[in-house]
Amino acid sequence: MTSLIRTHAALLFAGIFTFALMGAGQALYGPALPAFAREFDLTVAQAGWLISALWIGSAAGVALMFFRGRDVTPRHALAVMVIGSALIASGIGWWTTLAGSVIFGTGYGISTVVFNPRVLRAFGAKGPSMVSLLNAMFAVGAIAAPLAFVAIGSNPHLAFAAVSVIAAVIWLAAGTSGRTEESASLSASKPYRFRAGLLCFGVVCIGVEACLIGLGPTALIATGATEEAAARALSGFFVAFLIARTALVFVAHLVPPFAIYAGAMTGAAACAIGAALFSAVPFFITMGAFAGLFFPGFFVTASRVMGDDPRVTPTIIAAGLVGGISSPVVLGWLLEGMGDRGFFQIIAGLTVLTALVALLLLRRVSAEARG
């Protein structure tokens, strides 16, 4: 393992710090949004387009990687993030800020597709654990950024300027020594195999994760929690999320990836049922641990089943984007007319159904993933 780390040091360094920066950049949007709304004289709803722009850019980055993935390296992804965050930090105007968010989101999407498969293949049997490490670092950045934002006086321009500078430092430090493994990782030995049924598991898990993060605090308030308690619960959710992903670093290579997915979905279902029937806050926080296992389990499974063609990872990430973008809208529509536990009842129903299907298919999918 030590020799692998030395061989792929540039790739691993760039991946770890880029994912932490991605988490920080995404987390900054929440506290920065009111400041941008005041600065540009916008309603909160209008300022919310800044978040939509991030995901539009992310989808564009994933689409670019589907068609031109062979030509894109980690340094390209970092360069795009430098430009996007610099434009947001510039304060030139609302449309420039919005364009910067799209560009930053594009780098965000490219980074997700660039780093995950390269690290998975570069580290062989330890690949799943190293992918878990990357995604754990995302949570580290997401937890740290809001605290740093407050520490610098809640200045969004300074915050995004820092993101741009850090991305530039990573770009410089990453160097070009990772180009050998980048080229090797793009030479497919297994053909592209589209698996619609398997991708549905990604739609569901990222959709559930997006709903828990985006709508969870509001759902907790509906059950009687105060706004302060709901905010603390979300922080607790992310801490549990990080702990689970960190633990996965040490065991992911020992457990079949689809077993991780099925177990995580089963645990999330149990927590959702608990939140629907009892005090919602502790079960919501605990659910963060299981949500932290969703993506690593799904990504590694799908990568092994669908092959190592450069188009595979963009397809996997696109499935997650479908869930992440559509599920909060659909769930918001379904919640109309339901009681104060409606959110957790729907999440419970969805996770129970998904867990049952995953457990029924566990042996078959695991065997296919082993090749």
N, C-alpha and C positions, 0 to 999 in steps of 0.2 A: 504493500500500500504506500509506503514511504517513497519508493521509486516511482510509482505512478504519479504521486503528488509533485515530485520534482520534475518529471517529464512534462506534465500538463499544468505547471504552476501558473503560467500566464492566463490560461483559459479559466482555471479555478478561481484565481484572484479576481479577474474581471467579472466572472459570474456571481461570486459572493457579494461583491460590493455593488454591482449593478442591480441585483435583486433587492438589496437593502435600500438602494436609492429609489427603485421603482415603488417600494412600499412607502417610503417617505413622501415621494412626490404625490402619490394617490391620496395619502392621508392628509396632506396639506390642503386639499381642495375644500374639505369640510370647514375648518376654521377660517380659511382665507375668503370664502364665498361672501360673507357679510361685508368684509372690507372692500372687496371689489364692487359690490352692489352700491355701497356708499360713494366710492370714488367715481364711478361712472354713472351715478344717478339712475340705478336700475332697481326694479323690484327683485325680490329674492327669486321669484320664478324665472325672470329673465336672466339673472345671473346663473341660474341652474344650467343654462345652456353650456356653461364652461365645463361642467361634468359630462354632459352629453357629447361635447366635442372631444373629450378625452377618449371615450369609448368608440366614437366614429373613427378617430385616428387609429385606435388600436385595431379595429376591424380592417382598416385600410392596410396597416402594417402586416397583418396576418395574410391578407389577400396577396400583397406584394410577395411575401415569402412563398406562397403556393406556386406562383408563376416564375419567380426569379431567385428562389432560395439558394441555388448553387452559386450565385454570384455575390451573396451577402455574407459578411463576416461580423463578429462581435464589435469591431471598431466602427463599422458602418452604423450599427444600432446606437452606439454611444454618441456618435457625431450628431445623429438626428435628435437625440435627447438633449444634447448641449444647445442646439439651435432653438428647439421648442421652448425649453425652460428659460432661455435668455430672452426670447420674445415676450413671454409672460412677465418676466421681471422688468422689462423695459418701461412699462407704464405709458407707452406711446398713445394708446387708445384702446377702446373696447374691442374693435374688430381685429386689431393686432394681437391683443391678448387671446381672443378666441382662436385666431389662426395658430398662435403659439401652442394652445392646448391641443389642437388637432395634430400638430407636428410632434409635440411631446408624446401624445398618445400613439402616434405611428411608431416612434422609437420604442415605446413600451411594448407594443404588439410584436415588433421585430425581435426585441430582446427575448421575449418569452419563447419564440420559435427558435431563435439562434442558440440559446444557451442550454435549454433542457435536453435536446437530443444529443448535442455534442458532449455534454458532461455524462449523460447516461452511457454513451458508447465508449468514451475515453477511459472510464474507470471500470469497465468490464463487470465482473460479478458484484463489485461494490458500487456500481452505477446507481441503483435505486437509492442507496443511502446518500450518495452525493447530491442527487436530485432533491432529496428531502432536505439536505443542508441548504441548498439554494433557496428553496421555498420557505424554510425557517427564517432565513435572513430577510426575506420580504416582510415577515411579521415583525422582526426587530425594527426595521425602518418605519413600519406603520405605527408602532407603539412610541418610538422616540420622536418622530416628527412633530406631533402636536405639542409635546412638551418643549421642544426647541423653539417652536413658533411663538409660544407664550414668552419664552426667555428672551427673545429678540424684540419684544415689544409688539407682537402681533402684526409685524410688517410683512405683507405678502410679497412685495417686490424684493426685499432682502432675502426672504426665505427661498424664493425661486431662483434668485441669483446664486445663492449657495448651492442649490441643486445643480445649476449649470456648471459652476466651478468644479464641484466634486466629480461630475460626469466627465469633465475635461481632464481632470487629474487621473481618473481611471483609464481614460483613453490613452493618455501618455504612458502610464505605468504598465498597461497591458502589453504594449509593444507589438511586435509581429511574430514572436516566437511560437505563437499558437497556431500559425497558419498550416503547419504540417498536419496536426490532428484535425483541424477544420476541414482540410481537403479529404483526409481519410474518412471522416465521419459522413461525408457526402457521397461516398461511393457505395451505392446500395447493393447489398448481397441478397436481399429479399425484395420481391416485387411489391408494388403498391396494391394493397387489398382493402377496398372500401367495405366497412362493416357498419351498416346503418344501425343495427340493433345495439351493438356495443357503444356506438357514439351516443345513443339515447341515455346511457348511464352518465355520460359527461354532461349532457344537457340538464339532467335532473340535479346532479350533485352541485354544479356551479350555480344553477338556479336557486337551490336551497341556500347555498352559502350567501349569495347576493341578497336574498330576502332576509335572512337572519341579520346580516350586517346593516342593510339599508332600512328595513322595516321593523326589525326586532325591538329597538328602543320604544318606538311608537306603540307597538303591541304590548310591551310591558306596562306602559303608562295606562293603556286601556284596561289592564287588569287591576289597576289601583296603585301602581308604583309611582313615586314622585319623579319629576324630570331628573333630579340629581341622582336618585337611585338607579334610574334607567341608564344614565350616562356612566355611572360606576360599573353597572352590569356589563355594558359594552366593553369597557376597559378590561374587566374580568374575562369576558369572552375571548378577547385577543390574547390575554396572558395564557389562558388554557390552550388556545390555538397554537401559540408559540411553543409551549411545553410539549404538546403532542408531536409537533413536527420535529422538535429537537430530539425527542426520544426515538423517533422513527429513523433518525440518522444512524443509530446504533443497531437497529433490528431489521430495517427494510430489506436488506440482502438475504435475510434468513427466512422471511415469510413470503409466500406467493402474493404478488401485488393485488390480485383480484380478491384474495382473502382479506387483505387490509381494507379494500373498498367495502366489501360485504359486511365486515365487522364494524366499520365506521358507520355505515348506514343503519345497521341494526342498533348501535348505541345511540345514534341521533334520534331514531324512532322512539326508543325507550324514554329519552329525555323529553321529546316533544309530547309524548303521552303524559309524562309527569307534569310538564308545564301547563297542559290543558286541564288537568284534574286538580293539581295542588298549587303551591306557591310557585309562580312562574320564574322568578329571578334566579334562584339557585340552579334550576334545570336549564335555563337559558345559558348561564355561564358554563356549565358542564358541557353543553352542546358544542361549545367552541372547540373543545378537545377533539371531538369526533369530526367536526367540520374541517379541522386542520389536516385530517388524514384523507379527505375525499380526493383532492386533486392528485397527490402523489400516487395513490393506489390506482386511480383511473388512468393517469398518463402513462405509467410504466406498462400497465396491462395493454392498453391500446397500441402503444409503440411496438410491443413485441408481437401482437397479433396482426397488425396492419402492415408490418414491414419497415424497412429503413430507407425507403425512397424519400427524397427531400420534401415531397408533397404530403407526407404522412403527418408530421407535426402541425403544419398549418391547418390540416383538416381536424385534428384533435382539438386544437385551440379554438377553432371556429365553432365547434360543437359547444364548447363552454361559453363562448360569447353569445350564442343563441339563447342559452339558458339564462345567462347573466343579464342580458338586455331585456328579454321578454318576460321573465318570471315576475319581477316586481309589478309590472303593469297588469299582468293576468291575475296575480294574487290580489292586487288592490281592487280589481273588478269583482272578484269572487267574494271579497270580504263585505261588500255592500249588503246590509240587512242581517249580517251575522252578529252574534253576541260578542262580549268582551274577550272571549277565549277563541274566537273564530280563527285568528291567525295561527295559533298553535294547533288547533284542530285540523286545519288544512295541511300544515306541515307534517303533523303526525300521520295523516292518511297517506300523503305522498311518500314519506320515508318508509312507512310500514310496507306499502306495496312494492317499492323499489327494493327494500331489503329482502323481501320474500322471493322476488324474481332473481336477485343476485345470488341468494343462497341456493336456489334450485339449479342455477347455471354454474355454480362455483367450480365443480369438478371439471365440467366441459371447457369452460373458458380458461381455467388454469392449465389444463393440458394443452390447449391451443397456444397459450402464451409460452409454454416451455418448448414449443416447436416439435 
